[in-house]
Amino acid sequence: MKNIDINSYKANSTTKLSELPTYEDFGVTNKELKKDLRKLRKELGDFQDTIYADGKYSVLICLQGMDTSGKDSLVREVFKDFNVRGVVVHSFKVPTDLELKHDFLWRHYIALPAKGKFGIFNRTHYENVLVTRVHPEYILGEHIPGINEVSDIDGKFWDSRFEQINNFEKHLAANGTIIFKFFLHLSKEEQRQRLLRRLRLRQKHWKFSPDDLKERKLWDRYQQCYQEAIQRTSKPKAPWFVVPADNKKSARLIVAHILFEALKKYKDIAAPELDDKIKANLDSYKQQLESE
């Protein structure tokens, strides 16, 4: 398979989602895509062991996308070879009463990965400039001073929220968190097919909610909000990658490739060396064990 240019998926301040593809197969079979993913996820798993032993950096992986874009299955397939001690997945739902008593970033901050670990946010702090932008009435539940009705939520409010998110990520990066943000770019037609599949297959019924259809009617508004969020928050230390998601197997491979290619550039990540005294006595330790 040809090399994947990770920069071709990296977003910037002029990215337009309508101009980007939602499907990719690299001209190869699903079998070949799965084979390439198996190799990459093994290398990622080995890297995870190293970053865990090194203990200098943490890795935060943010996944966003419309319903049915494949976030859950991507987590399952890409990180299958990770040691469970080194990776933590958080799926953020509707804020709880406790979470609403704090600022909107609090629940995300306390879920951040410790140094040496990978953290995966399945839906992220960006819900606070996506869902709440499509449904600004949700902001009222945050009880923010000066925000008493929807009409109080103006452009300055969203400017401030974007600034807070950028500052949050800048702070994380400055303190050793390597940040990746992936938008799984799904077509409206592919979402329709996946929702139908949930309805046709009994074992998939649990994934369906009538609210999925209500939100689908707001597709264009969501795309607009996603685009602005990506444009305003894709930064060198916290880049967004727009990944074609109509083909789940290629989407998983692209994400794995981006992670591996970016992480292997960190030459200061290495397993710690044994101290000289232990090194000098390795043969003695071996003899003790072999003579038992």
FISEKE-258123 format. One record per atom (N, C-alpha, C, O): residue in three letters; x negated, y negated, z negated. Coordinates in steps of 0.2 Angstrom, whole numbers, plus 5000, padded with zeros to 4 digits. Example, Ala and Ser with C-alpha at 12.3 -4.5 7.8 and 13.67 -1.06 7.14 Angstrom:
2
ALA493450284961/ALA493850224961/ALA493450164961/ALA492950174958/SER493650114965/SER493250054964/SER493650004961/SER493349944960/
END
This chain:
292
MET499650065000/MET500050005000/MET499649945000/MET499049944997/LYS499849895003/LYS499449825004/LYS499349794997/LYS499849814992/ASN498849754996/ASN498749714990/ASN499349674988/ASN499649644993/ILE499549664982/ILE500049614980/ILE499749544978/ILE499349544974/ASP499949494982/ASP499649424980/ASP500049394975/ASP500649374976/ILE499849394968/ILE500249374963/ILE500449304963/ILE500949284961/ASN499949264967/ASN500149194968/ASN500749174972/ASN501049124971/SER500949224976/SER501549214980/SER502149224976/SER502649194979/TYR502149244970/TYR502749244966/TYR502749194961/TYR503249184957/LYS502149154960/LYS502149104955/LYS502549044957/LYS502449014962/ALA502949014952/ALA503348964953/ALA502948894952/ALA502448894948/ASN503248844954/ASN503048774953/ASN503548724952/ASN504148744952/SER503448664952/SER503948614951/SER504348594957/SER504848564957/THR504148634963/THR504548624969/THR504948684971/THR505248694977/THR504848734967/THR505148804969/THR505948794970/THR506248764966/LYS506148824976/LYS506848824977/LYS507048904978/LYS506848934982/LEU507548924973/LEU507748994973/LEU508049014980/LEU507949074982/SER508448974983/SER508748994989/SER508349004995/SER508549034999/GLU507748984994/GLU507248994999/GLU506749054998/GLU506349075002/LEU506849094992/LEU506449144990/LEU506849214991/LEU507449214990/PRO506449264993/PRO506849334995/PRO507049364988/PRO506749354983/THR507549404989/THR507849444983/THR507649514984/THR507749554980/TYR507349534990/TYR507249604991/TYR506549614994/TYR506249574998/GLU506249664992/GLU505549684994/GLU505449764993/GLU505649794988/ASP505149794998/ASP504949864998/ASP504249875000/ASP504049935000/PHE503949825002/PHE503249835005/PHE503149885011/PHE502549905012/GLY503749905014/GLY503649945019/GLY503450015017/GLY503250055022/VAL503550035011/VAL503450105009/VAL504050135006/VAL504550105004/THR503950205004/THR504550235001/THR504550224994/THR504150204991/ASN505150244991/ASN505250234984/ASN504750284980/ASN504550264975/LYS504650344983/LYS504150384980/LYS503450354980/LYS503150364974/GLU503250314985/GLU502550284984/GLU502550224979/GLU502050214976/LEU503150194979/LEU503250134974/LEU503150164967/LEU502850134963/LYS503450224966/LYS503450254959/LYS502750274957/LYS502550274952/LYS502450304963/LYS501750324962/LYS501250274960/LYS500850274955/ASP501350214963/ASP500950154962/ASP501050134955/ASP500550104951/LEU501650134953/LEU501850104946/LEU501550154941/LEU501350124936/ARG501550214942/ARG501250264937/ARG500550244935/ARG500350244930/LYS500250234941/LYS499450214940/LYS499350154936/LYS498950144932/LEU499750104938/LEU499750034935/LEU499950034928/LEU499550004924/ARG500450074926/ARG500650064919/ARG500150104915/ARG500150094909/LYS499850154917/LYS499250194914/LYS498750144912/LYS498450144907/GLU498550104917/GLU498050054916/GLU498250004911/GLU497849974907/LEU498849974911/LEU499149934907/LEU499149964900/LEU498949924895/GLY499250024899/GLY499250054893/GLY498550064890/GLY498450054884/ASP498050074894/ASP497350074892/ASP497150004889/ASP496849994884/PHE497449954893/PHE497249884891/PHE497549864885/PHE497249834880/GLN498149894884/GLN498549874877/GLN498149904871/GLN498049864866/ASP497849964872/ASP497449984867/ASP496849944865/ASP496649934859/THR496549914871/THR495949874870/THR496149804866/THR495749784862/ILE496649774869/ILE496849714866/ILE497049724858/ILE497049674854/TYR497349774857/TYR497549794850/TYR496949804845/TYR496949774840/ALA496449834848/ALA495749844844/ALA495449774844/ALA495149764838/ASP495449734849/ASP495149664849/ASP495449624844/ASP495049584840/GLY496049614844/GLY496449574839/GLY496349504840/GLY496449464835/LYS496149474846/LYS496049404847/LYS496649374850/LYS496849314848/TYR496949404855/TYR497549384858/TYR498149424857/TYR498149474855/SER498749384858/SER499349424859/SER499649404866/SER499449364869/VAL500149444868/VAL500449444875/VAL501149434874/VAL501549474871/LEU501449384876/LEU502149374876/LEU502449374883/LEU502249334888/ILE502949424885/ILE503249434891/ILE503949414891/ILE504349444887/CYS504149364894/CYS504849344894/CYS505249364901/CYS504949354906/LEU505749394900/LEU506149424905/LEU506849384906/LEU507249384901/GLN506949354911/GLN507649324912/GLN507949344919/GLN507549364924/GLY508549344920/GLY508949354926/GLY509649364925/GLY509849374919/MET510049364930/MET510749364930/MET510949434927/MET510549484927/ASP511549444925/ASP511749514923/ASP511649564928/ASP511749544934/THR511449624927/THR511249684931/THR510649674935/THR510449714939/SER510149624933/SER509549614937/SER509049664935/SER508549664939/GLY509149704930/GLY508649764929/GLY508149754924/GLY507649784924/LYS508349704919/LYS507849694914/LYS507749754909/LYS507149774908/ASP508249784907/ASP508149844903/ASP507749904906/ASP507349924903/SER507949914912/SER507649974915/SER506849954917/SER506449994917/LEU506749894918/LEU506049864919/LEU505649874913/LEU505049904913/VAL505949864907/VAL505549874901/VAL505449944900/VAL504849964898/ARG505949984901/ARG505850054900/ARG505250084905/ARG504850124902/GLU505250064911/GLU504850094916/GLU504150064916/GLU503650104917/VAL504050004915/VAL503449974915/VAL502949984909/VAL502349994910/PHE503349984903/PHE502949994897/PHE502950064894/PHE502850074888/LYS503150114898/LYS503150184896/LYS502550214893/LYS502650254889/ASP501950184895/ASP501350214893/ASP501050174887/ASP500450184885/PHE501350124885/PHE501150094879/PHE501250134872/PHE501650164872/ASN500750124868/ASN500750144861/ASN501250104858/ASN501250044858/VAL501750134854/VAL502350104851/VAL502050054846/VAL502450004844/ARG501450064843/ARG501250024838/ARG501049954840/ARG500949904837/GLY500949954847/GLY500649884850/GLY501149844854/GLY500949804857/VAL501749864854/VAL502249824858/VAL502949824854/VAL503149874851/VAL503249764854/VAL503849754851/VAL504349724856/VAL504149674859/VAL504949744857/VAL505449724861/VAL506049684857/VAL506249714853/HIS506149624859/HIS506749594856/HIS507249574862/HIS507049544867/SER507849594861/SER508449574865/SER508849524861/SER509249544857/PHE508849464864/PHE509249404860/PHE509949404863/PHE510049394869/LYS510349404858/LYS511049404860/LYS511349334857/LYS510949294856/VAL512049334857/VAL512349274854/VAL512049254847/VAL512049304843/PRO511849194846/PRO511549174839/PRO512049194834/PRO512649184834/THR511749224828/THR512049234822/THR512249174818/THR511949124820/ASP512649184813/ASP512749124809/ASP512049094805/ASP511949034805/LEU511649144803/LEU511049124800/LEU510549084806/LEU510249034804/GLU510549114812/GLU510149084817/GLU510349014819/GLU509948974820/LEU511049004818/LEU511348934820/LEU511148884814/LEU511248824815/LYS510948914809/LYS510748864803/LYS510048844804/LYS509848794800/HIS509748864809/HIS509048844810/HIS509048804817/HIS509548814821/ASP508448774819/ASP508348754826/ASP508348804831/ASP508248864829/PHE508448794837/PHE508648844842/PHE508048884844/PHE508048944847/LEU507448864842/LEU506848904843/LEU506648944837/LEU506248994838/TRP506948934832/TRP506748974826/TRP506749054827/TRP506249084825/ARG507349074829/ARG507349154830/ARG506849184835/ARG506749234834/HIS506649144839/HIS506149164844/HIS505449164841/HIS505049204842/TYR505349104837/TYR504649104834/TYR504549154829/TYR503949184829/ILE505049174825/ILE504949234820/ILE504849304824/ILE504649344820/ALA505049304830/ALA504949364834/ALA504349374838/ALA504249424841/LEU503949324838/LEU503349324842/LEU502849384840/LEU502849404834/PRO502449404845/PRO502049464843/PRO501449434839/PRO501149384840/ALA501149484835/ALA500549464831/ALA499949474836/ALA500049504841/LYS499449444834/LYS498849454838/LYS498649534838/LYS498749574834/GLY498449554845/GLY498349624846/GLY498949654849/GLY498949714851/LYS499549624849/LYS500149654851/LYS500449624857/LYS500349564859/PHE500849664861/PHE501349634866/PHE502049624863/PHE502249664860/GLY502349574865/GLY503049554863/GLY503349544870/GLY503149514874/ILE503949584870/ILE504349574876/ILE505049544874/ILE505449574870/PHE505249484877/PHE505849454875/PHE506349464881/PHE506249444887/ASN506849504880/ASN507349524885/ASN507849474884/ASN508349484879/ARG507949424888/ARG508249364887/ARG507849324882/ARG507549354877/THR507849264882/THR507349224879/THR507549154876/THR508149144876/HIS507049114874/HIS507249044872/HIS507549004878/HIS507848954877/TYR507449034884/TYR507748994890/TYR508548994890/TYR508848964894/GLU508849044886/GLU509549044886/GLU509848974883/GLU510348964885/ASN509348944880/ASN509548874877/ASN509548824882/ASN509748764880/VAL509348834888/VAL509448784893/VAL509748814899/VAL509748794905/LEU510048874898/LEU510348914904/LEU511148924902/LEU511548884905/VAL511248964898/VAL511948974896/VAL512248914892/VAL512848894894/THR511848884888/THR512148824885/THR512248764890/THR512648714888/ARG511848764895/ARG511948714900/ARG512648724905/ARG512948684907/VAL512748794906/VAL513348814910/VAL513948804905/VAL514448784907/HIS513848814899/HIS514348814894/HIS514148764888/HIS513948784883/PRO514148694889/PRO513848654884/PRO514248654878/PRO513948624873/GLU514848674878/GLU515248674871/GLU514848724866/GLU514948714860/TYR514448774868/TYR514048814864/TYR513648774859/TYR513448794854/ILE513348714862/ILE512848674858/ILE513248644852/ILE512848634847/LEU513848634852/LEU514148614846/LEU514148654840/LEU514148634834/GLY514048724841/GLY513948774836/GLY513248764832/GLY513148794827/GLU512848724835/GLU512148714832/GLU512148664827/GLU511648654823/HIS512648624827/HIS512748564822/HIS512148524822/HIS511848514817/ILE512048494828/ILE511448444828/ILE511648374827/ILE512148354829/PRO511348344823/PRO511548274821/PRO511648234827/PRO511148224832/GLY512148194828/GLY512248154833/GLY512648184839/GLY512848154844/ILE512648254839/ILE513048284844/ILE513748314841/ILE513748364838/ASN514248274842/ASN514848284839/ASN515348314844/ASN515848344842/GLU515248304851/GLU515748324856/GLU515348334862/GLU514748314863/VAL515548374867/VAL515248384873/VAL514948324877/VAL514448324880/SER515348274876/SER515148214880/SER514448184877/SER514148144880/ASP514248204871/ASP513648174868/ASP513048214871/ASP512448194870/ILE513148264875/ILE512648304877/ILE512448284884/ILE512748304889/ASP511948234885/ASP511848204891/ASP511148224894/ASP510848274891/GLY510948194899/GLY510348204902/GLY509748204897/GLY509248244898/LYS509748154893/LYS509148144888/LYS509148204883/LYS508548224881/PHE509748234882/PHE509748294877/PHE509348344881/PHE508948384877/TRP509448364887/TRP509148414891/TRP508448404892/TRP508048444892/ASP508248334893/ASP507548314894/ASP507148334888/ASP506648364888/SER507448324882/SER507148334875/SER507048404874/SER506548434872/ARG507548444876/ARG507548514875/ARG507048554879/ARG506648594877/PHE506948524886/PHE506448554890/PHE505748534887/PHE505248574887/GLU505648474884/GLU505048454881/GLU504848494875/GLU504248514874/GLN505348514871/GLN505248554865/GLN505048624868/GLN504548654864/ILE505348654873/ILE505148714875/ILE504348714878/ILE503948764876/ASN504248664882/ASN503548664884/ASN503048654879/ASN502548684879/ASN503248614874/ASN502748604868/ASN502648674864/ASN502148684861/PHE503248704863/PHE503248774860/PHE502748814863/PHE502348854860/GLU502748824870/GLU502348864873/GLU501648844874/GLU501148884874/LYS501548774874/LYS500848754874/LYS500548764867/LYS499948784867/HIS500948764862/HIS500648784855/HIS500448854855/HIS499948874852/LEU500848894857/LEU500748964857/LEU500148984861/LEU499649024859/ALA500048954867/ALA499448964871/ALA498848944868/ALA498348974869/ALA498848884865/ALA498248864862/ALA498048904856/ALA497448894854/ASN498448944853/ASN498348984848/ASN498249064849/ASN498349104845/GLY498149074856/GLY497949144858/GLY498549184860/GLY498449244861/THR499049154862/THR499649194865/THR499549184873/THR499649134875/ILE499549244876/ILE499549244884/ILE500249254886/ILE500549304884/ILE500549204890/ILE501249204891/ILE501349214898/ILE501049194903/PHE501849264899/PHE502149274906/PHE502849264906/PHE503149294901/LYS503149234911/LYS503849224912/LYS504049254918/LYS503849224924/PHE504549294918/PHE504749324925/PHE505549314925/PHE505949334921/PHE505649284931/PHE506449284933/PHE506549334938/PHE506249334944/LEU506949384937/LEU507149434941/LEU507749404946/LEU508249394944/HIS507449394952/HIS507849354957/HIS508349404961/HIS508149444965/LEU508949404959/LEU509449454961/LEU509949414966/LEU510149354965/SER510149454971/SER510649424976/SER511349434973/SER511449484969/LYS511849394975/LYS512549394972/LYS512849464975/LYS513249494971/GLU512649484981/GLU512949544984/GLU512749604980/GLU513049654979/GLU512049604978/GLU511749664975/GLU512049664968/GLU512249714965/GLN512249604965/GLN512549604958/GLN513249634959/GLN513449674954/ARG513549624964/ARG514249654965/ARG514249724965/ARG514649764962/GLN513749754969/GLN513649824970/GLN513549854963/GLN513749914962/ARG513049824959/ARG512949854953/ARG513449854948/ARG513549894944/LEU513849804948/LEU514449794944/LEU514949854946/LEU515249884941/LEU515049864952/LEU515549914954/LEU515249984952/LEU515650024950/ARG514649994952/ARG514350054950/ARG514450064943/ARG514650124941/ARG514450014939/ARG514650024932/ARG515350044931/ARG515550074926/LEU515750024935/LEU516450034935/LEU516650104937/LEU517050144935/ARG516250124942/ARG516350194946/ARG516050254942/ARG516350304942/LEU515550244938/LEU515250294934/LEU515350294927/LEU515250244924/ARG515750344925/ARG515950344918/ARG515350334913/ARG515450294908/GLN514750354914/GLN514250344909/GLN513950274909/GLN513550264905/LYS514150234914/LYS513950164914/LYS514450114912/LYS514350054911/HIS515050144910/HIS515650104908/HIS515450054902/HIS515650004901/TRP515050084897/TRP514850044891/TRP514449984893/TRP514449934889/LYS514149974899/LYS513849914901/LYS514249864903/LYS514049804904/PHE514849884905/PHE515349834908/PHE515749794903/PHE515949814898/SER515849724905/SER516249684901/SER516649634906/SER516349614911/PRO517249624904/PRO517649574909/PRO517249514909/PRO517349474914/ASP516949494904/ASP516549424904/ASP516049424910/ASP515849374912/ASP515849484912/ASP515349484918/ASP515649454924/ASP515349414928/LEU516249464925/LEU516649434931/LEU516749364930/LEU516749324935/LYS516849344924/LYS516949274922/LYS516349234924/LYS516349184927/GLU515749264921/GLU515149224922/GLU514949224930/GLU514649184932/ARG515149284933/ARG514949284940/ARG515249234944/ARG514949204949/LYS515849204942/LYS516149154946/LYS515749084945/LYS515849034949/LEU515249084940/LEU514849024939/LEU514149034942/LEU513749004940/TRP514149084947/TRP513449104950/TRP513049044952/TRP512449034950/ASP513348994956/ASP513048944959/ASP512748894953/ASP512148864954/ARG513148884948/ARG512948844943/ARG512348874939/ARG511848834937/TYR512348934938/TYR511848974935/TYR511148964939/TYR510648954936/GLN511248974945/GLN510648974950/GLN510348904949/GLN509748894949/GLN510748854949/GLN510548784949/GLN510148774942/GLN509648744942/CYS510448804937/CYS510148794930/CYS509448834930/CYS508948804927/TYR509448894932/TYR508848934933/TYR508248894936/TYR507748884934/GLN508448864942/GLN507948834946/GLN507648774943/GLN507048764943/GLU508048734939/GLU507848674936/GLU507348694930/GLU506848664929/ALA507648744926/ALA507248774921/ALA506548794923/ALA506048784920/ILE506548834929/ILE505848854931/ILE505448804934/ILE504848794932/GLN505748754937/GLN505348694940/GLN505048654934/GLN504448634935/ARG505448644929/ARG505148604923/ARG504748634918/ARG504448604914/THR504648704918/THR504348734913/THR503748784916/THR503548824912/SER503648784922/SER503148834925/SER502448794924/SER502348744928/LYS502048814919/LYS501448774918/LYS500848824918/LYS500948884918/PRO500248804919/PRO499648844920/PRO499648894915/PRO499448954916/LYS499748874909/LYS499648924903/LYS500348964901/LYS500349004897/ALA500848944905/ALA501448984904/ALA501848984910/ALA502348954911/PRO501549014915/PRO501849014922/PRO502549054923/PRO502649104919/TRP502949034927/TRP503549074929/TRP503349114936/TRP502949094940/PHE503549174936/PHE503549214942/PHE504249234944/PHE504649264940/VAL504349224951/VAL505049234953/VAL504949304957/VAL504649304962/VAL505249354954/VAL505149424957/VAL505849444960/VAL506349454957/PRO505749464967/PRO506349494970/PRO506649554967/PRO506249604965/ALA507249554965/ALA507549604960/ALA508049654964/ALA508349694960/ASP508249644970/ASP508749684973/ASP508449764973/ASP508849804973/ASN507849774974/ASN507549834974/ASN507149844967/ASN506649814966/LYS507449884963/LYS507149884956/LYS506449914956/LYS506049894952/LYS506349964960/LYS505649994960/LYS505149944962/LYS504549944959/SER505249904967/SER504749864969/SER504649804964/SER504149784962/ALA505249784961/ALA505249734955/ALA504749754950/ALA504349714947/ARG504849814948/ARG504449844942/ARG503749844944/ARG503249824940/LEU503549864950/LEU502849864952/LEU502549794953/LEU501949784951/ILE502949744955/ILE502649684955/ILE502549654948/ILE502049624947/VAL502949664944/VAL502849644937/VAL502249674934/VAL501849644931/ALA502149734935/ALA501649774932/ALA500949754935/ALA500449744932/HIS500949734942/HIS500349714945/HIS500149644943/HIS499549634942/ILE500649604942/ILE500549534940/ILE500149534933/ILE499649504931/LEU500449574928/LEU500249584922/LEU499449604922/LEU499049574919/PHE499349664925/PHE498749694925/PHE498149644929/PHE497649634926/GLU498349614934/GLU497849574938/GLU497749514934/GLU497149484933/ALA498149484930/ALA498049424926/ALA497649444920/ALA497249404918/LEU497849494916/LEU497549514910/LEU496849534911/LEU496449524906/LYS496649564916/LYS495949594917/LYS495449534918/LYS494849544918/LYS495749474919/LYS495249414920/LYS495049394913/LYS494549354913/TYR495349414908/TYR495049394901/TYR494449434899/TYR494549494897/LYS493949414901/LYS493249454900/LYS493049454893/LYS492649494891/ASP493349414888/ASP493249414881/ASP493649454877/ASP493649464871/ILE494049494881/ILE494449544877/ILE494149614878/ILE494049644883/ALA493849644872/ALA493449704872/ALA493549734866/ALA493649704860/ALA493549804866/ALA493549844859/ALA492949824855/ALA492349814858/PRO492949814849/PRO492449794844/PRO491849844844/PRO492049904844/GLU491249824844/GLU490649874844/GLU490649894836/GLU490749854832/LEU490349954835/LEU490149974829/LEU489549934826/LEU489149914830/ASP489549924820/ASP488949894817/ASP488349934818/ASP488349994818/ASP487749904818/ASP487149944819/ASP487050004814/ASP486750054816/LYS487249994808/LYS487050044803/LYS487450104805/LYS487250164804/ILE488150104807/ILE488550154809/ILE488250184815/ILE488250254816/LYS488050144820/LYS487750174826/LYS487150214825/LYS487050264828/ALA486750194820/ALA486150224819/ALA486250294816/ALA485850344816/ASN486850304813/ASN486950364809/ASN487450414813/ASN487750454810/LEU487650394819/LEU488150434823/LEU487950514823/LEU488450554822/ASP487350524825/ASP487150594825/ASP487250634818/ASP487450684818/SER487150594813/SER487150624806/SER487950644805/SER488050694802/TYR488350594807/TYR489050604806/TYR489350664810/TYR489750704807/LYS489050674816/LYS489250724820/LYS489050794817/LYS489450844817/GLN488450794814/GLN488150854811/GLN488550874805/GLN488750934804/GLN488750824801/GLN489250844795/GLN489850874797/GLN490050924794/LEU490150854803/LEU490750884805/LEU490650944808/LEU491050994807/GLU490150954812/GLU490051014816/GLU489851074811/GLU489951134813/SER489551054805/SER489351104801/SER489851134796/SER489751174792/GLU490451094796/GLU490951124791/GLU491251194793/GLU491651214790/
END
